[in-house]
Amino acid sequence: MGKVLIKRDTPHQCFARLELNNGDQVMISVGAEVKVIKMNWAGMLPGPTLWKSESGAEIAEKFFDETKLPQRLIDAVIDRVIDCRSAADVVARLSATPDDVLSQYLATLGNPGCRAIRDVSALPYPEELIKSVLRHQLKNVNKTDKKAVDRLEVAYVSLSNFQPLTTEERDAVPIMEGGDASTVERVRHGDVYRSLLSRCNADGAALLDELRSITELNIEVS
């Protein structure tokens, strides 16, 4: 996770400078447009523009999360990029279209041979970005198309199977989910796996609650 080095949010100035995981520094400025630029020379000089937009619709779709409203725009932009590893990651994330995010995530879910529980690093985009895209899709999907609705809801809850795994958990997953492990191995790794499974179930229940809130909100709006 990166960190905020400086932030100003006043009627006359609205900007923030972040340091990302690899040491890259980026500047976010909010005004007539939203702009993200890479800073050079330890953050002293502005470098290339990583992303910018003057479109209110594009900015709202890309940065605002319905579950966090009301939120200041500068804070929404910070939330979207603070966990990027590098300036290149910022470009990839902000340039991605909702269709890109959805298609790559669904492809990850459907990848044959993968374990039921996977490390969060297997996600093609950050979890919050995927959730935001899925919420947008659920809001706009034809509600009479039950198959499409179910597909999106299953994809939403399936995010609970992507966890930040410890070394012990990484070792336990293939043993407990595979069919070739010995009884001794399964006993040795059983407690770790059951604890991990409980965490997945708890996250899944929380995601189901979020789905119910989204459904209720969409009904009220419609």
PEJOSUL-V940485 format. One record per helix or strand of 2 or more residues. SS is the DSSP state (H for helix, E for strand). FROM is the first residue (numbers start at 1). TO is the last residue. If there is no record, write none. Layout:
BEGIN
SS/FROM/TO  SS/FROM/TO
END
This chain:
BEGIN
E/3/9  E/14/19  E/25/30  E/34/40  E/45/53  H/56/63  H/66/68  H/73/81  H/87/95  H/98/109  E/118/119  H/120/122  H/127/140  H/146/161  E/162/163  H/167/177  H/183/221
END
